[in-house]
Amino acid sequence: MQAPSPQYVLGVDLGTSSVKVVLLEAESRALIDSQTQETRAEVSSPEGEQAREQDVGKIVSALHRCVTALPRDRLRRVARIGVSGQMHGVVLWKSKQGCKWQRRDAGFTFQPMETSHLVSWQDGRCHQEFLALLPPPDSHLNLASGFGCATIFWYMRNRPHLLQTYTAAGTIHDYIVAVLCGLTKPLMSAQNAASWGYFNTKCSSWNLQILEDSGFPTGLLPTVVKSGSVAGKLTHEWCGVLEGTEVGVALGDFQCSVYSCMTEETDAVLNISTSAQLTFALRPSFQPPDCPDPTASVVYFPYLDGTYLAVAAALNGGNVLASFISMLQQWMQEFGLDIPECTIYSHSTSSALHLAHTDLAVQPTIFGERHLPGLLGSVTNISPSNISLGHVTRALCRGIVDNLHAMLPSQRLAEAGVRRIVGSGSALTKNPVLRQEVERVFPLPVVYRETADSALGAAMVMSDRM
């Protein structure tokens, strides 16, 4: 008797600079294939250098290139689609007119119509003075520039005519799910709603009264549903995926990346890439505080099934090392030497590996921290014996890890029942000095994954709920 053909789950992640899709075998969770495309979607904005906007059409084109590159015979056996993406940002569109479906050689695709640019999480138009004029949210999370509700407030007070053009709003991945499922009113997971601001995670509702009293266009807000639920079904065949395939409500990229590598409830996930995050899952009984604490180094993000993640999100990670290497390269160029960054990086780490210890102390917070925005970097305890390349590199790596440990100490991990740290991120997995410092600072077993994968996590969430 012939075995039934396996079913697959398609995972999609719409990142800040790229789109990634993965194909997962539903039963075994085996990764079958993956594709990545740069979006190159950044566009200039009349709002100046502080604005960060992206072309929705270029993001969708990159998505279609990824999906159509997957094996067509397997796309026809996709049973579910999981979607994640960059949180906080907002795109506006006209409901029922947000796209145009068209037949291509690879199947049906859609072209965005009647949409605004995506204003991304990196947008800086909502400066602190503007945010201070907004009503305080009924939420345990602080409001910041780049958050969806803050951006809509900015448009309301500076470009009200633009808001009048559209009838729906969401993150870029909410838009994709709404189009795929033909939703008249978009759905949004609690994960993405919390990232927008003015959302109370305890009662899972928008701060409607607060917003309405300020004249906010609450009709634009999506309907919030449980993270991990099904948003609807494909209304068209899409790039070979059959009509009627279930599509999950869009999830946050951070939560999906954690889900992809947190294999045990007692794991903590440490990611060091451009920035750095240390997180663990809290017990189901945990409830966040009623009000945000702007000085707290740990925040609480909604996760799945009513639970939360405790997150120390440092602004200083691999970007500090990149700045250090760039500085060294510039110094070399001033001496007339042109040495590639990769060569400087490898020599720096190699020199540091020959030193088990340094008494040089580097505070690496050159980008500040959200809970301490005025904090800058410093170097102390300098002596003639500790100013070699190896000493400085070792001290810098130690400082990056120490900064994260200060935000979320190992004692707190132990009190939460954490028994292991799962390390991920390109800066950590490719830098043996950083790995040594992690193992020095945290008295727990550490295992490493090449990367925390949001597309994979989105597929796994939908697979686990089949």
N, C-alpha and C positions, 0 to 999 in steps of 0.2 A: 504494500500500500504506500502510495507516494505521500511524503510528509507535506503538510500545508506550507505554503510560501510564508516566509517571515514578514511580520509587519514592522514598519519603521516609524520613528518620530523625527520630525524636522525641527531643529532648533535654530532660531534666528537671533542675532544680537546686532542692534544698530548703535554702534559706538560713536565716539566723538570724531574720529578720523577715518574709521573703516567699518565695513559690514562683514560679519562672519556668519556662515551657516554650517550646521553639522547634521549628519544623518546618523541616527542612533537606532540599533536594533532594539525593538521594544522589550522583548522578553529577557534578553541577556544583558542589555544595556551596553553592548559592544559598540564602539565608535567605528562606523563603516567608512565615512568620508567627511571631508570638510573643505570649505572654500572661503577665501578671504579676498576682499577688494577694497582698495582705498576709495573713499568717497570724493575727495578733493572738492568738498561742497562749500568751503568758506567763501563768503561774499562780503563786499564792502557795504557799509551801512551809512546812511546820512546822519546817524547819531554819533559818529566819530569813532575814535580809536578804542574807546571803552566798550563799544558794542561788539557782540559776537553773534553773527547770524550765519545760517547755512541754507543752501538751495535744496528744497525738498525733492525736486526732480532729480538732482544728482544722487541723492541718497537712495531713492527708489531705483534708479538705473543700476547702481552698484548692487543693490539687493537682487535685482533680476539677473544680473550677470553671475552672481554667486549661485542662485538656485538652478539656473539653466545649465550650469557646469556639472551638476550632480547627475549620477546615472539615471536616465529616464525610466528604465524599467523598475527601479526602486522607488522613484518619486510616485509612481502609480500605486505603490503599496504603502504610502504614508497614511497612517491612521489618525495622527494628531500633529498639531503644530504648536510649539512653544515659542514665545516671543519675549525678548528682553531688550533693554536699550538704556541710553544715557538718561539719567533721571534729571528732574528739576526743570528742564527746558519746556518751551511751549510753542506749538504751531496752531494756527487758526485756519478754519476752512468753512466752506458753505456746505451745510448738511444736504445730502442727496446730490450735490454737485461737486464733491471733492475729488473726483477722478473720472477718467474715461477708460473703459475697458477696450482692448483691441487684440485681435488675433495676430500672432506672430508664428514663425516657423517652429519655435519651441513651445507653442501653446499660447494661452491667453495671458496677457500682462496688463497692467494698468498704468495710466499716465496721470500724474497729479494735475488737478484743475482747481481753480478758485481757492488756492491756499496762500497763506502768508509764508514768509521765510520762517525757518525754525530759529527762535531765539534760544541759544544754548545755555547750559549751566554755567558757562564761562563768562556770560554777559556781565558787564560792570556798570551799566547805566544807572542802576538803583544804588546810588552812593549812600553812605551812612546818614547824611542829613535828610535825604528823601525817605529812607526807611524809618527814621525817627518820627516822621509826620504821619505814618500809617497807624491804624488802630492796632493795639496789641492783640495777637492771636490767642485763642483758647486752645493751646497746644503745648506739649512738652518740648517741642523743637523750635529753635530760633528761626527767624526769617532772615533771608540773605538775598543779595543780588543774584539774578539768574534763576530764582525760584519762580515757578509759573504764575502764582497769584501776585507776586511783587511786580513782575513784568506787565501783567494785565493792568494793575493799578497805575503803572507808569504810562501805559498807552491811554488809559482813561483820563489822566490829567495832562498829557502832552500831545497825544494823537487820537482824540476820541473818534474822529471820522473813520479811522482804520478799524476799530472794533465794530462799528456799525455795518461794516461790509460783510462780516462773518457771523455764523450762527452756532459754531461748534469749536471746541478747543480741547487740546490734550497734549501729551508728550508725542514725540515723533513715532514711538512704537504704539501708542494708543491710536494714532491716526492710521497706521498700517493695519491694525486689527479691525478698526471700524470699516475700512475699505474692503478688506477681505471678506468680512461677514455682512456687509451691506447694512451696517447699523445706522439708523436715523440719528440716534443720540449715542455718542461714544460711551463706552464703559472704561473704568479705570480701577486698577487694583489699589488696595489700601497702601501698598508699598509706594506706588507713584504718587498717590494723593498726599501722603505725608511729606513727600519730597517737594510738593508745591507750596506748602505753607497753608495756614488757616484750615487745618484738618485735625480733628480730635480723634486719635487712634483708639481711645478707650470706648467711645460710643460709635466709632466708625462713621463720622458725619462731618460735613463741611461746617464752618462757623457761619451759617447762613445769616443769622441776625446781625452779627458784627459786620459782615460784608455788605448786607443790604442797607444798613444804617449809614454806610460810607458811600453808597451809590454804585457799588461794584456790580457789574453785569453778571449776576449769579446764573442766568440762563445759559451762559457759556460752560459752566462747570459740568464735567462728566458725571454720570451715575457711578458710584463707587460700589464695587463688588469684592467678594473674598479673594485674596491672592491665591492663585492655584486653581481657580474655577475656570470653566469653559465659557468663553464669551459668545460663541456662536459657531456657525459652519460656513465653509466657503460657498459663496453664492455663484461662483464661476469655477471652472477648471482653471488652475493657476500654474503655469510653467510645467505642466505635466502632473501636478497634484490634483486629485479628482475632486470635482464638485461634491459638497456635502461633508468634506473632511472637517473634523472639529478643530477649532482654534482656541487656545487659551487666552485669557485676559493678559495683557502685557504686564511684565514684571520688571522690577528694578535690576539693573546690571550688577550692582554690588551684591544684592541678595543671591542672585543666580550664580555669581562667581564663587561665593561662599558655599552654596549648595553643591557645586561641582567637585569640591575637594574636602568637605567636612563629612567624613565617612562614619564618625562616631559622635554621639551626643556629648562626649567628654573631650572633643577636640576643640582647640582654638586655632584660628587661621591667621597667619602672619603673612601679609603681602607687602613686598617692597618692590615697586616698579618706579614710576615717576615720583609718586608720593608714597606713603606707607600707611597701612592699616593693620590693627590687631583686633580681632573680634572673637566672641564666643556666644553660643546660644544660651539664653537665660531660661530658668525653669518656667513651666507653663503658668504658674501662679503669679509670676512677676507682673507688676503694673508700673508704668513709668510715673514720674512725678507730675503734678498738675501743671506746673509752670517751668519754662526753660531756665537753666542756670548758665548765663553766658560765660562764666568762669570755669565751668566743668570741662574736664579733658575727655570725658567719656559721654557719648550720647547713645540713645536707644532707638534703633530702627525697627519698624515692624517687619516680621519675617514671614512665617507660614503658620497656619492653624492657630492664630491668635497669639503666637509667641513673639519674642523680641530678640534682637541681637544687641549686645553691648559692644560699642565700637569706639576705639581710640583711632581717630583719623588724623594722622600727622601730615602737615603740608611739606615736610622735609624728608625726602627719601633718596631715591636714585638721582633726582634733580640736583641734589647737593654735590654728589660725586661728579655728575656731568659738569657742573659749574667749576669744580676744582680742576678737572682735566682740561676744560676749556681755558681756564686761567693759565695753567702750565703751558699749554700750546701757544697762547698769546705771548707769554714771556719768551719762549723759544724763538718765536717769529721776530721779536724785537732784537734778538741776537743774530738774526739772519738765518735761522734754522727752520726748516719746514718739516716738522715731524707729525705724522698722522695721529689723530686722537686715539685710535685703537692701539698703537704702539706705546703711547704714553700710559694708557690704561693698564696694559699688560705688565709694563715695567713697574708701575706703581704698586699693583697688587702683588707682584712677585717680590718686591722689596719688603712689603709689609709681612708677607708670609714667613720671612726669615726672622721676624721679631715676635716673640711670644707675648711681650709686654712693652708698654711705653708709659712713662709718667707725664707725657704731654697731654693736656686736656683741651679738647675742642668742643665747644657748644655749637652745633651745626645749624641752628635755626635761622638761617639767612633769609628764609621766606616767611618768618613769623609763624604763629600758630593761631587757629581760630579762637581759642580760649585765652591766648596771650598775643594779641595782634601787634603789640609794640615790641615784642621780643626779637632781638637780633642775635647774630652769631658772635662768638668770641674765641680767642685762643689764650690759654693761661698756662702757667708753670713752664715757661720756655727756658731752656738752658742750652749751653753749647753742645751737650751730648744727645739732645733729642730733636734736632731740627733737620734730620735726614729725610729723604723722600719716604723711606719705610716707616719712620716714626710718625710723620704727618698723616700718611695714608691710614695707618693703623688707628691713630687717634680719631681721625674723621669717621671711619667705619664704626668705631666704638661709640662715638658721640651720637650717630644716627640711631643705633640700637638703644643706647641709654635714654635718649629723648623719648622714644616710644615706650620704654619700660617705665619712665617717670609718669607717663600719661596713664598707663595701665600696668601696675606693678604685678610681679609674679605672685605675691601674697594674695592679691585679689583673685587671680586665676585659680590658685589653690582653694580658696574659700568657695569658689563657684564650682569646684569639682573637676576642673580641667586636668587631664592626665597626659595630654600630648599636644604638641604644636605642629601644625602642618604649614610648612613654609612654601611660598610661591612668589611669582613675580620675577621678571627678567633680571632686575638688579640684584636680587638675592640669590637666585639659582646659578647665576654666572659669576658670582664674586665669592671666592672661598674665604676671604677675610671677613666679609659680612657674616657668612655662615658661622665662622668660628666665634664671632662676637655674640651672635644670637645664642649659641650653645653655652657661652660663658655666662651670659646675663640671666638666662631663663633656666632654672634647675628642673627641666622636664625633657623627656625624649623629643627629638625633633626629626621629622621626616620631610622630604622635599618633593614637591610636584613642579613640573616644568612651568606650568602656568595655571592660574585660576581662570576658568573658561566660562564666560557668561552664556554663550550660545549653547554649550554643553549643559550647563546648569538648567537653562530654560527647557531643553529637551528632557532632561532627567525629571524635572518637576512634573511635566505632563505624562511622562512614561509611568512614574510611580503612582499616578492617579487614574490609570486605565482600569 
